[in-house]
Amino acid sequence: MTKWALVTGASAGIGKEFCEQLAARGDNVVLVARRADRLEELKAHLEKRYRVHAEVLAADLANADDLKRVAERVAQASDPIEVLVNNAGFGLKTAFLDTDVEKEIASVDVMVKAVVVLSHAAGRAMRERGRGAIINVSSVAGFMASGTYSAAKSYVTVFSESLAGQLARTGVTVTALCPGFTHTDFHASADIDVDKTSAIGKRLWLDADRLVRDCLADVDAGRVISVPGKQYKVATQLLRHVPRSIVRAGALSNRHRPRD
């Protein structure tokens, strides 16, 4: 039976790469993001290239009504979602106290509330069927102390670990993907110019296709935490063990991801 996957933040970046690789292995895909026009283009591409079905679900996950619609699709009994990828997110370019609080709340709604709501819907439906996979895209930033984005990603990682424990031996897996800097088409929006970074800095960047491929392999292996790239595996281990005072002192600016 052909599986259905649902990907949030599907229109670009890591989310789009998940759509490509899930479709390449024969999964039908529900595409979720704010811009319907970009989703329609992606739908046409996936259906033509991979001969799968794609469904467009335009939604702003910071909007309660839109989030409810997506959750209903996740819980739907017909054409059930067997792979959920909670990828949608965005970073803010100013420090917490210099940012309008409504923008901060919107970022938490997308990166925390939406993950909780959709994981709840998926977890219940998948547990009932005895199979499924939930992938929550977190970040290496979650091991740091770097503004709202870092705090939100820390929540996503720990939440994923907790949910994985609750779903152990049910046939349902939960994986937190914790990437570092990744080559995507987000660079212009994020004001990041990779060409101007140092030679050492360039080695920190990951390729989205390899990142997603490694993550899906970790999901198949039942791993709860997926950290792509040897450099970030080392970094996360160090960040887990160094004194928090050092982590706080080395906090980076809150400039990680623009919105999908």
C-alpha atoms as one frame of an Amber mdcrd trajectory, in Angstrom:
protein
   0.000   0.000   0.000   1.328   3.432  -0.923   2.052   5.564   2.124   1.127
   9.182   2.667   3.557  11.654   4.238   2.789  15.194   5.393   5.516  17.858
   5.419   5.149  21.323   6.936   7.298  24.133   5.583   7.258  22.147   2.350
   7.722  24.948  -0.143  11.497  25.431   0.221  14.680  24.386   1.971  14.841
  21.246   4.072  11.089  20.748   3.837  11.170  20.706   0.057  14.045  18.221
   0.121  12.016  15.936   2.384   9.187  16.096  -0.172  11.587  15.172  -2.974
  13.094  12.189  -1.182   9.808  10.886   0.202   8.257  11.084  -3.260  11.343
   9.444  -4.783  10.782   6.382  -2.633   7.131   6.252  -3.719   5.301   8.068
  -0.930   2.376  10.362  -1.670   2.898  13.748  -0.035   0.673  16.364   1.595
   2.377  19.724   1.124   1.855  22.310   3.869   3.102  25.911   3.804   1.645
  29.397   3.596   2.046  30.067  -0.133  -0.374  28.054  -2.240   1.275  29.093
  -5.520   4.626  27.592  -4.550   2.931  24.452  -3.292   1.044  24.026  -6.567
   4.342  24.262  -8.462   5.890  21.645  -6.192   2.855  19.398  -6.525   3.101
  19.474 -10.339   6.829  18.727 -10.178   6.502  15.792  -7.775   3.609  14.204
  -9.622   5.325  14.485 -12.982   8.773  13.330 -11.877   7.912  10.603  -9.382
   4.418   9.515 -10.467   3.002   9.973  -6.981   0.018  11.920  -5.697   0.573
  15.256  -3.990  -1.989  17.232  -2.029  -1.757  20.983  -1.395  -2.794  22.262
   2.021  -2.012  25.969   2.264  -1.901  26.987   5.912  -0.268  29.447   8.282
   0.584  27.366  11.334   0.559  30.471  13.528  -3.170  30.704  12.796  -5.264
  28.493  15.092  -7.886  27.680  12.450  -5.264  26.748   9.863  -3.414  24.595
  12.394  -6.661  22.799  13.217  -7.209  22.012   9.518  -3.753  20.506   9.237
  -4.234  18.488  12.445  -7.501  17.117  11.076  -5.701  15.965   7.935  -2.995
  14.327  10.043  -5.631  12.426  12.035  -7.738  11.512   8.989  -8.552   7.798
   8.753  -8.702   7.665   4.965  -5.366   8.053   3.157  -3.719   8.037   6.597
  -0.536   9.960   7.260   2.222   7.463   8.057   5.128   9.927   8.052   4.791
  13.376   9.618   7.597  15.891   9.130   7.245  18.937  11.384   9.654  21.218
   9.572   8.034  24.686   9.459   9.894  27.395  11.317  11.543  30.765  11.127
  14.168  32.822  12.891  13.998  36.445  13.959  16.767  38.840  12.983  16.713
  40.902  16.158  17.360  40.091  19.813  14.384  39.122  21.986  13.945  42.478
  23.723  14.341  44.352  20.417  11.648  42.288  18.663   7.921  42.952  18.692
   6.425  40.467  21.132   3.742  39.411  18.635   6.483  38.206  16.288   8.054
  36.268  19.141   4.711  34.637  19.937   4.176  33.760  16.264   7.572  32.058
  16.148   6.697  29.971  19.216   3.298  29.129  17.721   4.943  27.743  14.583
   7.977  26.040  16.094   6.482  24.755  19.358   2.688  24.846  19.441   2.282
  23.447  15.919   4.765  20.649  16.643   2.837  19.698  19.787  -0.588  19.819
  18.118   0.423  17.870  15.009   2.502  15.331  16.954  -0.477  14.741  19.240
  -2.787  14.128  16.277  -0.257  11.908  14.527   0.826  10.038  17.633  -2.711
   9.009  18.498  -3.636   7.971  14.964  -0.370   6.115  14.374  -0.519   4.345
  17.740  -3.991   3.107  16.896  -2.729   1.699  13.579   0.472   0.336  15.106
   2.824   2.022  12.657   4.175   5.412  11.628   7.026   7.884  11.983   7.158
  11.431  13.325  10.137  13.606  12.365  10.501  16.885  14.235  13.061  19.205
  12.686  14.977  20.738  15.563  18.462  22.261  15.389  21.956  22.194  16.823
  20.943  25.647  18.095  18.766  23.828  20.615  21.920  22.853  22.494  22.949
  26.521  22.721  21.562  29.609  24.467  20.622  31.779  21.531  17.288  33.528
  21.798  13.774  32.282  21.150  14.811  30.102  18.222  17.325  28.213  20.342
  14.821  27.821  23.188  12.112  26.568  20.828  14.435  24.002  19.267  15.566
  22.827  22.693  11.910  22.186  23.502  11.402  20.279  20.249  14.360  17.979
  20.929  13.362  17.143  24.503   9.691  16.819  23.554  10.633  14.374  20.795
  12.677  12.285  23.211   9.748  12.170  25.634   7.215  11.226  22.948   9.561
   8.547  21.602   9.585   6.990  25.058   5.801   7.046  25.284   5.471   5.388
  21.873   8.161   2.760  22.424   7.087  -0.718  21.323   3.956   0.610  19.580
   5.378   0.486  16.050   5.608   4.301  15.970   8.968   6.095  15.978   9.828
   9.704  16.805  13.043  11.345  15.596  14.377  14.833  16.299  16.523  16.040
  13.404  19.173  18.476  14.671  20.993  20.036  11.712  23.498  22.847  11.742
  23.977  25.370   8.926  22.505  23.883   5.755  22.724  24.929   2.110  19.200
  25.889   1.042  17.508  28.624  -0.954  16.856  30.466   2.314  20.228  32.254
   2.229  19.078  35.466   0.570  16.187  35.866   2.999  18.441  35.167   5.953
  21.133  37.630   4.761  23.758  34.873   4.859  26.417  34.888   2.146  28.265
  31.564   2.250  30.810  32.765  -0.296  32.036  35.375   2.189  32.569  32.947
   5.050  36.023  31.655   5.951  37.359  28.333   4.688  36.760  26.862   8.136
  33.275  28.359   8.232  32.383  26.803   4.893  33.160  23.355   6.287  30.332
  23.813   8.769  27.718  23.894   6.028  25.695  20.780   5.215  24.005  19.762
   1.964  20.241  19.400   2.300  20.050  16.243   0.176  22.621  14.381   2.289
  21.078  15.719   5.487  17.602  14.408   4.618  18.969  11.088   3.328  20.862
  10.534   6.574  17.831  11.529   8.625  15.542   9.074   6.830  18.142   6.353
   7.411  18.153   7.229  11.119  14.336   7.077  11.147  14.424   3.622   9.546
  16.939   2.569  12.219  14.672   3.862  14.989  17.090   6.543  16.208  15.538
   9.239  18.379  18.164  11.944  17.744  19.578  12.511  14.265  22.550  14.862
  14.057  23.884  15.046  10.491  27.553  15.754   9.848  30.576  14.665  11.867
  31.329  18.274  12.786  27.929  18.687  14.413  28.018  15.301  16.118  31.193
  16.478  17.843  29.752  19.934  18.558  26.573  18.603  20.169  28.538  16.217
  22.382  30.713  19.096  23.541  27.707  21.332  24.161  26.089  18.616  26.277
  29.079  18.498  28.628  30.610  21.974  28.854  29.453  24.219  31.735  26.313
  26.198  30.874  28.141  29.401  31.787  30.419  28.814  28.785  27.446  28.043
  26.529  25.767  31.289  27.589  28.950  33.293  27.064  29.291  31.917  23.537
  25.673  32.473  22.550  25.245  33.384  18.899  22.827  35.984  17.583  19.279
  34.779  16.933  19.569  34.575  13.137  18.953  31.050  11.962  16.003  30.532
   9.649  13.533  32.735   7.813   9.956  31.658   7.530   8.829  29.162   4.859
